[in-house]
Amino acid sequence: MSKLKRNERIGAIVKILCDSPNKVFTLNYFTNMFNSAKSTISEDLVIVKKIMEELSLGKVVTIAGAAGGAKFVPMMGKEDKINLIEQICNDIKKPERIMPGNYLYMADILYNPAYTKGIGDIFAEKFSDDHNYIDYVLTVETKGIPIAMMTARGLNVPLVIVRHENKVTEGSKISINYISGSTGNLSTMYISKNAIKKDSNVLIVDDFMKAGGTAKGMMQLVKELDCRVAGVCVLLETVTPSKKLVDAYLSLIKYEDIDDQGEIIVHPNYENL
């Protein structure tokens, strides 16, 4: 490859880092790719880091030492987070979302990449520091999968999906009986014994929390696998019941109720943005 100009190298570095969040790229990786000296690449990374932070596009973390390098950590500015969650809330408030039984139709929101990527980046940012390292993201099928997948991408870790049915193709399982907060029914969830390595840190991600029964069940599964729950993240939680089965969790939206005029009362959880 012929020598690239600085602006060309910077464009390539940004693309490489952003395509693989939380993955460390060594200086040698870039020096071999661009046929440039380490000092030159270090200067390029300083420029990239400055641009990212000034425009609130994310954070570039540089690692010192002989095997040093850099990684990209997804981040959003406070204003961008608020705008995203307020936009989602406004979308949820559409009266045509109300279904029989006062359920809300949410599939188009949960499967919209423009929303799920931003939600995943918010969750990933909260758990990207070295003191709270995540090994796996865990969710339960099916609506929470897109958000969990984007969170796993932001953290650069595998996604593990808890099943409602016992799949023979996944080998030996661990199962937990739990009471669903949304339906009040007794259900069973399954996870493969080979899905998560022992002594791992697991981040639980889901789309919705009412009483917290599903999240509690996933926490019990994590403990059965001799692992630790690093945190619980949900997109939307109901205001009632106020006391959840999970003590500590992160939610982005609070859902109150549907009033007598058919208005959906929902608002951002600003303290978590």
N, C-alpha and C positions, 0 to 999 in steps of 0.2 A: 504493500500500500504506500502511495506517495504521501509525503508530509502534508498534514492538514493545518489550516490556519487555526488560530485560537478560537475564533467564533464557531468554527466547524466542530472543533473538539468539544467545546462547551455544549453545543446542541446535542452531540452524540452522548456525552456523559449524562446530561439531564434525562434523555430518553432511556438509557440503560438503567439508571438508578430508579426512575419512576416506574419502570416496568416490573421491577423486583423489589418492592418495599421491604425494609428491614433485613435485606441480604447484604452482607459485607463484601464489597469488591476491593481487592487489594490494589495497591499502587502498581504492582507488577502486571496485573491484568490490563490496566490502562496503558502502561508503558509499552507492553507488547502489541496491543491493538493499534496504538497511534505512532509507534516507533519514536517515542519521545522520552526525554529524561524524567526521572522522578521529581526533580525540582520543578519542572514545567507543569507536570500533572498536578502537583501540590498547589501551585498557583491557580490552575484552572479550577480546582475544587474550592478554593477560597472564594473565587468569584461566584461559582454556582451556589455555594452556601449563603453568601450575602444576598443574592438575587431572590432565592427561595424564601428567606426569612423576611426580607423587606416587603415582598408582595404577598406574604402569608400563604404561600403555595405548598408549604411543608418544611421539614427540617432536615438538613444534611449533617449527619454526625460523622466527624472525622476521628479516626483511630490512630494514635501515635505508635511508634515502634518500627522495628525492622519489617514486620509483617502487617504494617498498618494499611489503612485504606479508608473507605467511606461507605456509609449506608444512608438510604433515604427513609425517613419516618413520616408517614402521612399525617398531616396536620391541617386544620382549617382555622381561619381567623374567627374570632368571636362573632363578628357580624355575619360572616358566611354561614356559620352554624345556625344562628338565629333565623336567618332568611330561609334556609333549607327546611328547618322544622316548622316554621310558620307556614311555609308553602304546603307542606304535607298536611298540617292541621286544616288549612283552608280547603284542601282537596277532600279531606275526611268529612267536612261539614256539609257536603252536597247532600240534599234531602233524598235524592234517588238511591243513596247507599243503604237506607233503612230497609231491612228485610223483615219478614214475619218473625215475631218473637223478639223484636227490637235488636236483632243482630245487625252488624254492619258489614257490608261487602267491602273487603280490603284487598282482594287478590291483585287488582291492577296496580295498587300502590306497592305492595310487597314484591311484585315481580317487575317493577320499573327500575332499570339499571341506573337511571339518573338519580333516583332516590336511594336505592340500596347501596350504591358506592359511597355516597356521602355519609349514610348511617354507619356503614362499616368502617369508614375512616375515623369517625368520631369515637367509636368503640376501640379501634386499634390504637388511636392516639393515647387513650386513657391507660392502656396496658403495654406501652412500648418501652417503658424505662427498664433499665437493667436490673433494678431491685424487685421487679415484679414480672419476671420472665415467664412467658407463656409457651407451653409445648404443644397444646392442642386446643382447638375450638370445638365445643360440643353443642349440638342442637337436637331437637326432636322433629321427626317428619310431621308436616311437610312445609307449612307456610313460613317457618323460620329459616328455611335453608338458604334462600338468596341473601338475607342479611348476614347470616353466619358465614356464608362463603366469602362475601366481601370483607368481613372482619378477619377471616383466616388469611385472605390474600394480603391485607394490610399488615398483618403480623408475620407473614411468611411462614405459616405453620399449617399442618394438616387439619382438615375438617372431619369430624366424626359425627355420624348421624345415628341417633337412637331410634329404634323401630317400634311400631305398635304391634307388629306381627313377628313371629319367630320364623326367620328365613333359614332354611336348611343350608343354603350356599355359604353362609357366613360362619359356619363352624359352631363350636361350643359357645354358650351364651350365659350371661348373668341377667336375671330378670328382677323387676321391682314392681310391686302393686302400689298404686297411688290413687288418690282421689283428685280428679280434675276440677280445678276451681271454676272453669267456665261452664261445665255441664253438671258437676256434682256426682258424676258416675265413677265407680271403681274401675280402673283400667290397669293394664300391664304394659310396661315398656321393657325392651330388650336391647342389650348391647353385646357385641362380640368380645370375648376375653382377649382377643388378639388386637383389638382396635387401638388400645392405649397402653403404652409401656408403663410398668410399675414406677412409682415415685415421680410422676409427671405433674406439672402444673396445668390445670385445665380451666379454660374460660367458657362459661355457659352463656349462650346467646339464644334468645327467642323473640318472637314477634309480639307476644301479648302475655300479660299477667293479670289475673283477677285475684285469686286467693293465694297463688304461689304454689299450688299443689304439683304442677308439672315440673317447675324449677326444683322443688324440694325432692321430687323423685329422681331427677338427673343428678342432684347433689349426692343422693344416697348411692347411686350407681358409681359415681366417681370414687366414693369412699370404699365401695366394695372392690374396686380395682386397685386399692392401695395407692391412690393418688390424692392430690390436694385441689380443692376448688379455689382458684385464684380470684374469681369474681363472677357476678351474674349481671348480664345486660339484657334489657328488653326495650323494644321500641315504644310500646304503649302499655300503660297500666291503668286499671280502674281505680277511682278514688275510694270506692267501697268494695270490699271491706277495707278499712284503714289499716288493720293489723293483718299482715301477710304471714304466711308460713316461712318465708325467707326473711331473715333479719336485715341483711345488707345487699343492696342491688342498685343498679344504675338504670334509670328510665328516662326517656327523652320526651314523652308525651303523656299527659294525664287526661283520661276520659272520665267525665262526670256522669252524664246521663242524656236522655232524650226528653226534652221538656214537653209540656202539653201542646205547644204549637208545632211540635215536630222538629224543633231545632236541636241539632247535635252539639252538645256542650263539650268541647275539647280544647286544650290549650297546651303550649309548650311547657316543659319542666325546665324553666330558665336556669335554675340553680345547677343543673348538670351540663349546661352548654358552655 
